[in-house]
Amino acid sequence: MLEVPDLSLVVLIGATGSGKSTFAARHFKATEVISSDFCRGLVSDDENDQSASGDAFDVLHFIVGKRLAAGRLTVVDATNVQSEARTQLVRLAREHDVLPVAIVLDVPEQVCAERNATRADRAGLPRRVIQRHQRELRRSLRHLEREGFRKVHHLRGQAEADAAEVVRERRFNDLRHLTGPFDIIGDIHGCRSELESLLGRLGYVPVRDGLGRAVDAAHPEGRTAVFVGDLVDRGPDSPGVLRLVMGMVGAGHALCVPGNHENKLGRYLKGRKVQHTHGLAETIEQLEKEDAAFRDEVGAFLHGLVSHYVLDGGGLVVCHAGLPEKYHGRTSGRVRSFALYGDTTGETDEFGLPVRYPWAEDYRGRAAVVYGHTPTPRATWLNNTICLDTGCVFGGRMTALRWPERELVDVPAERVWYEPAKPLATEAPGGADGRPLDLDDVAGRRIVETRSMGRLAVKEENAAAALEVMSRFAIDPRLLPYLPPTMAPCATSQEDGYLEHPAEAFAGYRADGVREVVCEEKHMGSRAVALVCRDETVAAERFGAPKGVPGALYTRTGRPFFDDREATGTLLRRVAACVAEAGLWEELETDWLLLDAELMPWSLKATGLLRKQYAAVGAASGAAFPGVLGALEAAAGRGVEVGPLLQRQRDRAADAAAFTAAYRRYCWRVGGRATPDGPDASDPSAPSAPSAPSAPSAPSDPVVPLQAAEAVDGGALAGAGAPARAGAAPGSGPVPKGLGPVPEELGLVPDRLGPVPKGLGALEGVRLAPFQILAVQGRSLAGLAHTEQLALIDRIVAAESTVSGKQDGASGGGRAAGGTGLLATTRRIIVDTEDEASVAAGIRWWLELTADGGEGMVVKPVEALIRQPDGRLVQPGVKCRGREYLRIIYGPEYTRPENLKRLRIRHLGHKRSLALREYALGLEALDRLAEGEPLWRVHEAVFGVLALESEPVDPRL
């Protein structure tokens, strides 16, 4: 039986004709065997062309290196009887930290000659070639282990070769089949009492011997403890820690990897010369009080420890000092050294200690790496790595990580047992100050693995466009954990005068097997994502927010809504207070939440678009049509036959007036006045606007400075000029202060929803309408039914009246009568797609919404994450926009029959595909955020959404 590690480089050694190829074919996969003859054929078209051997072995070594780098067992089928040939292969194995294994086929010369004679390409091979190979083989046999082969299997004669059986050994560090759950415990350093307390908090039940000493601990739910090493030295009871840990490991209740202190103690127990420093002297003194049998048991235990473990299907790596991805599951002295000691820069700090290389800052592996070694004040995640050494022996805490829950549990030290050489600081790899993102994380063509739709590709050119937007305009990436997906419209309607109609939305979901849908009012604003933290401390600790920043409020392309940090803070603090008043911080067990919302009015963000496209159309029509109509009417009065032309121009003027009225509905006063130098809604000289409840006068605070405008629905709209690219900012760049002057033709309606209570200052007139809680601490809520989502949102909105009353009372002011506050509710109706009466009611509700000037509605399955019978995702929502609102999108005259006929050819397939792909990426970002994955992993999905936004698609859809 030939034992071969399942990841190794197997080198077959034998003279030509010894049966190496036959042996390899019998015991290994065809793809695992790399033959020198095959490589010779690749480069020369002749497997026997010895003049091509140099190039052939270059190819062989290249392929072997690639396979070993990928973690594939590889077999080299060549004579390999010369030491220089084997040296290159051993070097390759060492470079990739795998074990080289030699299998020698020592077959008599006569057998080799007979086999060669049966092969047409070898029949003429001189006998002296075989004899030379045999001589070189004899000289090599004694030196193979010295050359670096960790295992040598010598098969003597044909019978042994034929009877051999290759058995693949699982590497000692490969425990992928163990899936936990685990409790990973940081450095202990002889603090037995704290260890017992921590195990108790984790739920382990201790087992004690006759002297009352803890010799084992088991968890009633079958959890497994995993120790990251440094069990001994410095603390008061290293033997007690060893006794407990060895008992748990021996009983199968725990795993343990060695730390550098165990390595040093093990060498001492073997009689090696070591310095009695860094706490070893105390451990030796404590062990001297134990009997020899216990010391022997400790020595055997330490000798058997494996440098690191790969657990939970490869998703978890536990070691002492950390481990880069290229070393996971590998076996070499270099891997063991890194796992025990980490890596250093070669420098020393002011305390004379080595400066450790921050490997975790560059870590991009899929597996979570949990380690210890360098004490830090608190355990923090960085790039899917976490250091659990929180300095218990130095008076800090002893920390454990529950896996897969990713929950931290700790207990305080009972006292300072050992004075540290320097103060604890976040300098260990895994500290909070590392570089979280890198250009390589997003550049070039990307493949993003998602749980909802599998592998999704991001084209290089799309990634480049997204990188431009992200690097120039987006907010701090630490505060940008999610971007909302685009939304597809419902199927094109054939109803007279309509391009979109809810009947198609209901029929589409009915065809997908979705019975209940919720129809949500589509607010007249801009899509917004709000990261709301309980307070600034939470924002700083969880998301790395700057001092005084309680979260983030940004657009669907990651840009801040307000340039003014104080305006953003005021809005987020109001929302956080409402969440607290509604009792949701405690109910959802979170200190932060991520909201999907609509920020109103639309003019707050899209002023550039309104000014340069829509107002221009309104101004042109207002200037042209009165004169045209006057001239035609005068001509008609003189008896000129202009009736058809006059009627056509009247219709066009009516369409233009309807267009102007449509966009004016999305503009109202903000901050107590319209805009600097713009018309005030209360100014009688301003143009008339659709009727709305008037708002009481407010102080003339300056309007909140805004970022550059972005287009509604992800794109600039037709009606004036050529459509702009989706997500592009129309106009000439950021508006430095306020909204800038607004032409009279734009018009402003009074605040349609009532004034904001006192205390919000320049945000008067701003409305935020949240409609989904996307994620909270530790979990994504994207799968929560929309009815449940809206019920939670209603509680937040309802709580604002209490919050506002408290704040106004504290300031001595009263709330404005009839004011509804900053937060707006989302009206909705449930429709049964298989009930004709329910469908009719849904259509009537939509007609009422849109007749009143509303934008329309979004239709969603009540239950989230619905799949078709074939497993494909159903559209998470479709928008059904009102007839008059679509004038803004398609132009003033789009409702004319000839135009509708042309516009009904919309090619929705690409838009729907784009919506689903962005939705899947958004879900993935939320899952990764909730699971505490590193920022680069979250941003891989977030960046994918932004990149897909640059795919060419009709921006009107």
N, C-alpha and C positions, 0 to 999 in steps of 0.2 A: 504494500500500500504506500503510495507516494503522496505525502501531504504537501499541498501547494496553497499558500495564502490566496484568498479570493481576489486580492489586488496585489499583483506581483509581476515581475518580468522573468519569464521562464526561458532559459537559454538551453537549447538542445545542443549537445556536444557529441560528435562522432564522425568517423571517417565517412567518405562518400560511399554510399551503398549500405550503410549501417541500419537503415530503416527509419530515419528521423521523420521523414514526411509521412510515412505510414503510421507511425506512432502518434504524430501530431493530429492527423485526421481522425484517429480512433478516439482520442481523449479530449480534444478541444474543438470549439466551433471553428468553422472555416474562416470567419471574420477575425478570430483571435490570433490566427497564425500568419506571420509575415515571413515569407520565404525569400532567401537571397536569389534563388533561381527566378522566381516571379519578378522581382525587382530588376534583375538583369534583362529579362525579356521586355520589361517596360521601357528601358532606355536604349535597347539595341535590337529588339525584335528577335533575339536569339538567346534563349536561356543558358546556352553553353558558351557564349562569347566571353571568354575570360578577360579580354581587353577592356570590357565594359564594367569590370567588377568594382572599380573605384566609384563610378557614378551610381552603380546599383546599390552599394552600401550607403552612399549618401542618402538615397531615396529611402532605404530601409530604416536608417536611423531617424530620419524625419518623421516617417509614419509611426515608428515606435514612440517617439517623443510626444506626438499628438495624442496617441491612444493613452499613454500614461498620464498626460495632463488631464485627460477627460475621465480618469479613474477607471480605465478598462484593463483587465488582465490581458497581457500580450505575450505571445510565444514567438521566439525567433528561431526559424528553421534554417540553419546554415551549419557548416562543418564546425566552426568555432573552436578548432583545435589549437589555434595560435593564441598566445596570451595577449598580443596587441589587439586582436579582434574582440576578445572578451573584455579587455580593459575599457573600451569605448562603451560597451553595453552596460557594464557595472556603473560607469560614470553617468549614463543616462538614468539608470534606476535611482542613483543617489540624487540627481538633480530634481527628480520628481518624487522623492521621498517614499519609494516603494522598495520592497525586498527583492533582491535578485536571487533566483533559484536556478541551480544547475541540474540538469538531468543528462547523465552520461550514458550513451548506448555503446558499451564496450563489446563489440561483436568481432569474432575471428576474421582475419583477413580473407580466408577462403569464401566465407559467406558473403562478404562485401563484393568480392570479385564476381561471384555467381549472380548476384542480384544486378550488378551493373551490366553483365553480359546479356540479361533479358531485356534491357532497355535499348531501344534503337539509338537514342542519342548518347548513350554511354558505352556502347558495345566495344568501341575502339579505345577506351580509356586505358592508358598504360598501367601495368600492375604497380609500377614504382610510385604512382600517385597515391594509391591506397597505402602502400608501405610507409610513405612519408607521413601521411595522416596518422597512421598507427603510432609511429615513433613520437610525433608531437603530442599525441594524446597521452602516451605513457609518461612523458615528461611533465604533463599538466596536472595529472591526477592528485599529486601530493600538495599542490599549491592553490587549489580552487578556493578553499575557505580563506586563505591568506589574501587572495585577490579581492575578496569582498563578498563572495556568495554566502548568504546566510544559511542556506540549506543546499546540500549536495546529495543527490540520489544516484548511486552508481549501479547500473544494471549490467550484470556480467553475463554475457551470452544471450543467444536468441531466445532461449526458453524464459529467462527472467523478463526480458523485454515484452514477450508475448503475454506473460501472466500478470504483468504490472497493472495496477489499478490506481488512477489518479483521484485523490479526494481533496476537494477544495475546503480549506479551513476558513472559518469566519475570523476576521481579525479581532484581536482582544478588545480593541476600542470600538468595534462595530456592534452597538446594541440598539440598532434601529428598530428591532422588533419589539422593544420595550416602549410602550406608549404612555406610561404613567397612570394616573397623575403623580407628579413629583413635587417635593418640597426641597428646594436647593438652598443649602445653608452656607453662609459665608465663613470667613476665617474665624477660628475659635481661640487659638493660642492659649490652651490650658484653662479657659474659663468654663469649667464644668457646670457650675451652678447656673450661670446664664444660659448654657446650652440646654440644661434640663428645663428651665423656664420657657425657653423658646419652643422646645418640642411640645411642652404642655399647651402653649398657645396654639400650636399647629394641630393639636388634637391627638398627639401620640400618648400612649399609655405605657409608663415605664415598667420594666421588670427588674427586680432587685434580688441580689444574692443574700445569703445568710447574714452577711455583715451590713446589709442595708445599702450596698453599693449598686448603682444602676449598671446593669450588664446587657440591657436590650431595651428597645422601645418599639412598639408596633402601633400602627394606625388602624382604628376599627373599620375604616372604609377602604383599606388596602392601599393607601398611598405609600410611596417610596421616598425616603429621604436620600438626598445626594449631597455629599460633602465636597467642597471645592479645595480642600487641603489646608495646610497650616493648622493642624489640630494641636500642635505642641509649641512649647517655648514661651517664655515671658510670663505666662499666667500661673495661677496658684496650684493647679491640679492637672498637669498633662497626663499622668497615668490614668486618672479618672476619666478624662476625655477619651483616651485610647481604649480603655476597657469598654466604655459604652459604645463607641463607634465600631470597634471590632465585633462586639456582640451583635449589633444591628446588621452589619455586613454579613457575618456568618449565618445569621438567621434568615437572610434574604429580605430584610426590611430596609436595607440601605445600600447605596453605592458610594464609593469614595475614590477620589483621584488624589495623587500626592501633591503636596506643596514643596517649596524649596526647603522648608524647615524639616519636613519628613525625609527628604532626600539626604540632608546633612546628618540627621539622627541615624538614619539607616547605615550610612557609611561609618559612623562612630561605632554602632553596634557590631559591625563587621570587623572592627579592629583597625579601620583606616585612621590616618592622622588628619584631624580637622581642628579648626580653631573653636574654642568654647566661647563664642561670642553670640550676640543678638538673642540671648535667652537660652542658648543650649546648655550653659552651665547649670541653670536652675532645673532644667528638665533632667539632666544627668543626676543631679542631687536627688530629685524626687524619685527617679527610677531605681536608685541604689537602695531605696527603702522597700522595693518590691522583690519578690523571689526571682531566682534565675529562670524558672519556667515561664514566668510572665514576660521577662525581658526577651527570652527566645521567641515567644509567641509574637511579641511586638516586632522583632526583627523579621520574622517570616511574613508578617502582615505587610510591613513596609516594602519588602522586596517584591511582593506580588502586585503592588499597585500599578495601574496602567496610566499613562500620561494624560489621556483625555478620553471622554466617551462621546460617541455620536448616538443620540437617542431620538425617540419619537419620529420614526420615519425619516430621519435626517434633518428634522426641523429644529433640533436642540443640540448644542455642543456645550459640554461642561468641562472646564479645565481650571488650572490654578491661576495662571497669569495672562490668560487670553490667547487667542489663536486665529491668525488670518485664515481665510477660506481655503487657500491653496494647501493648507496643512490638515484640513479636517479629514479624519479617517486614515491619514498616512502614518507610516511607521518608519522612523529614522531617528538618529541621535539629534539631528537638528530640530525635528518636531518636538521631541521630548524636552530639549533644552528650552525652546520657546515656551512650551506649556508650563514649565517650572519657573522660569525666570523672566519671561518676556524678552523684550529687546530694548537696548539702550542706545542713546545717541553718541556714546563715547565721552560725554561731558559729565562733570560733577557739579552739584549745586553748592550753595554757600554752607550747607551742613555736611559736605563731604560725601553725599549720597549720589548714586548714579542718576542721571536724568533719563527717564524712560521715554522711549519713542511712542508717540501717541498713535499706535496702529489703528485704534478704533475709529479715529477720525476719517480714515480712508476705507473703512470696512464697507463692503457692498454685498455681502453674502446673504443668501436666503435664510440660512439657519441662524437662530438666536444664539449668541455666545454669552454664557454666564460664567463669571470668573471672580477672583478676589485679588489677593497679593498686595495691592497698593491701597492703604487706608484712605477713605474719603469721608467727609462729614455725612453724606447721605447717598443712597443708591439712586442713580439716574440712568435712564436709557439714552444711548447714543448709537445711532446707526445699527440698531438691532443687537447691541451689546450692552451688558450691564455689569458693573463691579459691585459685588456684595460685601466687600470688606469695609465695614463702617467703624472700624477701630474700637471694638469692644474692650480689648485688653488695655487700650489707652484711655479708657473712660468714656468711650462713645457708645455704640449700640451693637448688638448682634442681629443680623438681618437675614431673613429667608425670603425666597421668591417662590410663590405657588405657581406651578405650571400645569396646565396651559392657561390658568386664569390670569397670569401676569400680575398677581397681587403681591404686594410687599408686606411682610409681617416682621416686626422687630421687638426687641426688649432692651431696656437700658442696662448699661454695665452697673454692677453693684458698687464699684469704686474704680479709681485709676490704679491698675495693677502694675503698670510699667510706664515710665515716662517716655513719650515719643522723642525721637531724635530731632524732629521738626514738627511744627503745627500741622494738623490735618488740613488739607486743601484739595480742591478739585483738580489736581494735576494728573491724576491717574487716567489712563485711557478709559473713557466712559464718563469723564467729567462733563459739565454742562457747557463748556466754552469751546467745544470742538467745531470744526467746519462741517455743517450739516449737509450742504449741497455741493455738487460739482458739475462742471459743464458736461463731462462725459455721461452724466446721468440722463441727459436729455438730448444731446446732439446726435445727428445722423438718424438713420432708419432704426426704429425701435419696435420691439414686439413686447406687448404688455399682456401678462397672464391675468385673466379675470375669472372670477368664480361664476359669473352669470353668462358669459358668452365665449369662454375659452380664450384663445390667443387673438389679440387684436393688433393690427399693424398700424404704425404711424409712419408715413412717408417722410423721407429726409427733407423735402422741400416744405412740407407742412410743419415739421419740427423747427426749421429755420425761421419761418414766419412767426410761430408761437414764441420762439426765443426772443425775437425782436420785441414783441409786445410785453413779454414777461420781464425782460431786463430793463426796458425803458419806462414802462408805465405802471407795472403791477405793484401792489403793496408788499410789505415785508413777507417773504415766503413762509416764515414761521406762523404767520397769521392768515395763511391762505390754504386751508386744508381741503377745500372743495370748490368746484365750479359746477354750476347747474348745466344740464344738457339742453340742447335745442329741442324744440317741440314741433312735431309735424302737425299740419292742419288736417281736418277731417277730409274725407273723400269729396271730390267736386260735386256740387249739387246741380241737378237739372231743373230745379224749380225756377219758374219764370222770375227774372229779376234778381236771382240769388246766385252767388258763386260758392258760398258756404252755407250750410243749413244743418241743424242738429239731427235731422232725420238720418243723414248719412253717418253721423257719429254713432248713433244708437244702433243702426243696422250693422256697422262694422264690428262693434263689440259683440253684438248678438252672433255674428258669423264666427267670431273667435271663441264662442262658448261662454262669454261673460254676461251674466244675467243682471247683476246689480251694478249700476254706475252712479257716481256722484258728480253732479254738475256744479262747478264752483264759479262764482262770479270772477270774471277777468278784470282786474283792477286797472285803472287808467294811469299807469305809472311805468316804472322801470324795474326789471328783475334785480333783486338785491339779496345778498347773503350776509347774515349777521352772526358773528361769533360773539356770544354774550357770556361773560364770565361773572361769577358772583362778586368779585372785586378785583382790584389791580394786582393783589398778591397772587391770586390764582392765575391770572393772565401771564404774569411774569414767570411763575414756577412751571406752569404746564406748557406754555407756548413761547416763552422767551420774549414776551412783549416788553417794550421799553417802559421805564418808570412812569406811572400815572396813566397808562393806556389800559382800559378795561376790556379790550377785545378789538373787533374790526367790523367795518361795514363796507362792502365792496360790490362792484358790478359783476355781471356775468362774464366779463373778461378780466377780472382780477384788479380793476382800478379802484382807488378809493372814491367814494361818493363826495366826500368833503375834503378840501385841502386843509381846513381848519381842524386840528386835532381836538380842540375843545368841543366843537360842534358834534363830532363823532362820539366823544366821551359822554356828552350830555344825553344824547339819544340812547346809547347803550346802557348808561346807568339807569335811565328811566325804565327800559325794558327789564333790566336785572331786578329792579325794585318790584316790578309787576310780577315777575316770576316768583320772587320771594313771597309776595303777598298772596299769590295763588297756592303757595305751599309746594311748588314743584321741585325746588332744590332737594328737599327731603324725600318727596315721593319718588322722584327719578334717581335718587342717590347719586347726585352729580354736583359738581361745582362749576360746570360750564355746559352750554348747549349751543348747537348750531341750527340756525333758523333759515328756511327758505321763505322769501317774502317779496313783496312789491312795495317800492318806495314811490310815493306820489308827492307832487304832480309830475307828470312826464316832462314838463318844462324845466323841472329842477335839474335834469341831466341833459336833455336833448335840445337845449336852447340854440346851439349852433345849427343843428339840423332844421329846427323850426325857422330860424332866421334866414338861412341861406337857401332853403328849398321851399318849404310850405308857405311862409310869409311872402316869399317872392312871387309865388303863383297867385296868392290872394291879392297882393298889391297890383300885379299886372292885370288881373281880371277887373279889379276895382277901378283901375285907370282906363281900361279899354272899353269895357262893355257899355257904360253909360253913354259915351259918345257914339258908339256904333249903333246902339238901340235908338238913341235920339235921332240920328241921321236917317235910319231906316223908317222910323215912325213918321218923320217929316216927309220922306219920299212917299210913303203910303198915303199920307194925307193929301199929297198932290196928285194922287191917282196912279202913281207908278206901281207896276205889278211886282211887289217885293214880298208878298205874303209868306211864301214858303221860306225865303231867306230870313225874314224877320222872326218867324216862329222858331227856326233853327237857332238863331242867335239868342232868343229868349231862353230856349232850353239850355243852351250852353251857359248863359249867365246864371240860370238857376242851379245848374250843376256846380259852377264855380262857387256860388254862395253856399251850397251844401258842403262843398269841400272845406271852405273857410270855417264854417260852423263846426265841422267835424274835428278839426285840429284845435280849435279854440277851447273845446271842452276839456282838453288835457293841460290847460294852462290856468294857474291861479296864483294869487298873491302868496309870497313866502317872506317871512322875516319882517312883517309889518308894512311892507311896501312892495311894489311890483319888482322893479329892477332899477339899478342906478340909471338915472336919466330916462327911464322908460315910463310909460303911462301908468298912472295909479288907477286901480279899478274903480275908485270912488270919484275920480276926476270926471266931471260931466263932459269934458271935451274929448274923452277917450271914446273910441268906437264902441258901438253897442255890442253886447255879448248875450249869449243864451241866459235866460233867467235862472237865478240861483239864489239861495238864501244869502242875504248880505251879512258880512262880518263886521263886528264893531271895530272902530278905529284902534290902531295899535301903535306903539312907539316906533319911531323911524329908525330902528336898528338897521345897520348895514346887512345886506343879504349875505348869507354864508358863502364864502368863496368855493367855487366848484371846479372839478376837473373838466377836461375836455368832454364834449358831448359824445354819446354813443348812440347808435341807431336802435330804435325799438325793434323787438323781435329778432335781434341779431343782425339787422341789415338796414341800409339806407333804403328809402322807399321811393317808388316811382311817383310821378306827378310833377316833377320839376328836375330836369337834367337826367343824366345817366345814373343808373343804380350804382351805389358804392359797394365795396367789398364787405362781406359780413363781418361785424365786429370792428370795422374801421371807424375812426373818429372824423366825422365830417368837419369842415371848417379849417381854420388855420392854426389849430393846436389848442393848448390849454387856455382857458379863460382866467387871467391872472387874479382878478378880484370881482366878485359878484357875477352876474350873468351877462353883463355888458348891456349896451343899449338895445332895446327891442323896437322894431318898427311898429307904427300904429296899426298896420295891417295885421299884426300878430294877434293883438287883442288879449285881454286877460279877464277871465271871469273871477268873481269873488270866490273865496275859499268855499268850496261846495260842501265841506263836511263840518264846518264850524271851527271856531278858534281853538288853539291849543291853550291849556291852562297856563297860568303864570309860572315862570321858572325855567321855561325852555328857550326864552330869548329869541335868537335869530332863527330858531326852528319853527316859529309860529307859521302855521299853514302847511307844514310838512306832515305827511301821514305815512305810517308804516303798517302794511297789512301782511302779517305772517300767515302762512297757510300750511307749513309743515315743520316739525322738529326733526331734523335730519339725523342727529347723533347727540349722544351725551357721553359722559365719562364711562368708558368700558363697554359701550354697545352702540351699534347703529340702530336707528329707529326707522330706517327706510322701509322695512317690511311691515310696519304697523299699519293697520287699516286706516284709510283716509278719514272715515267717520270718527275714529278714536283720535287721530291727529287733530282734527278740527275741534273736537271737544276739549282737548288740552289747550289749544290756542284760544278758544272762547274764554277759558278761565283766566288766561293771562290778560286778555283784552278787558274782561270784566273787572279785573283787579285794579285797573288803572284809575277808576273813579276814587277808590279808597286811597291809593298812593297819591293822587293829585290833591285830594282833600287834605291829607296829612301835610304835604309840602306847602300847599297854599296857606293852611292854618299856621304852620310854623313861620311863614314869612309875613303873616298878617294880612294876606290878600284873600280874596274869594274867587271861587271858580266862576268863569264866565257862564252865564245861563245858557243852557243848551249845548255847551261845548262837549265834544266827544273825545277829546284828548288826542295824543299822538298816535295811538294804536287804533287801527280800523279792523272791523270784523270782516269775514268773508262769507257772504251769503251763498247758500247752496240748496240743492234739492236732490233727492234720491229718485232715480228712475229705474224701473224694471223693464229691461229691453224686450222682454217677451210679453209684456202687457200693453195692449194698444192704448188703453186709457192713460196709463202712466207715461208712455211715450208722448202722447198728445199733450199731457200736462207739462212735460219737460220742454216741448216745443213752444207752448204758450209762454212759459216762464222766460225763455230766451227772447221771444219776440217782445215781451214787456221790457226786459233789460235793455235791449238794443234800441227800442223805440224811444226810450228815455235818454238815448245818447251813450249808453254803455258800450264798452268795447266788445263784449260777448261773454263767452264762458269757456272753461276747460272741462272736458269730460274725462273722468278717470274711473277705472274699476275700483269699486269700494275696497276690495282686498288688494293689497299691493303684491308685486312680484308674481303676476299671473303668467302661466306658460300655456302654450297650445299643446294639443296631444302629442305632437312630435318633439316637444321639448323646447321649442323656440319661444323667446320672450314675446309677450303681447305688448303692444305700445303702452307705456305707462300713463299716457294721457294724450289727447288730441285737442287742439284749440278750434273753436268754432266762432269765428269773428262776425260781428254785426255788419249789416249791409252798408250802413253809413260809415262805419269805421274803415271799411275796406276802400273807401274813396281815398283815404290817406295813402293806402298801400298801392293801389292800381291807377289812381288818377281820377280827376273830377268826373269824367264821362265814361267810366268803366261799365256802368249799368246799362248802357245802350245795347240792344240785342246783338248788333254786329260785333261789338267789343267783347261781350260776354261769350259769344260763340268762340272767339279766338282764345280768350283767356281760360276757357275751360280745358284746354289742352295744357295740363300743368306738370305732367311727369313727376308724380310724387314719390316714386320708388326710391330714388337716391336720398331724398329728404328723410323718408321713414327709416332707411338704413342708417343714416347718419344719427338720427335721434336715438335709435336703439344702441348703437355703438357708444355714443357719448353717455347714455344712461348707464350702460354696463361699467364704463370707466368711472362714472360718479359713484356707483355702488361700491366698486372696489376701493376707491379712495376713502369712503366712509368706513368700510370694514377695516381697512388698514389703520385708519385713525383711531377707531374704537379699540382695536387690539393693541394699541400702543406701539405700532411699528415705527421705525425711524422715519424722519421727515423725508428723506430721499425716496423711500418706498411710497409714501403717500403722494409725493409730488410727481412720481412717475405716472400715476393715474391722472392726477390733476392736469399735468402738462399735456397728457394725451387728449383730454377734452379740448383744451385750448388749441392744440395742433389741428384737430379735426375741424375746428371752426373755420380754418383757412381752406378747406376743400371747396371747390367751385360748386355752388348750388344757387338756384334762383333765390335771391334774398327776399323776395316778396312772399315766399311760402312760410 
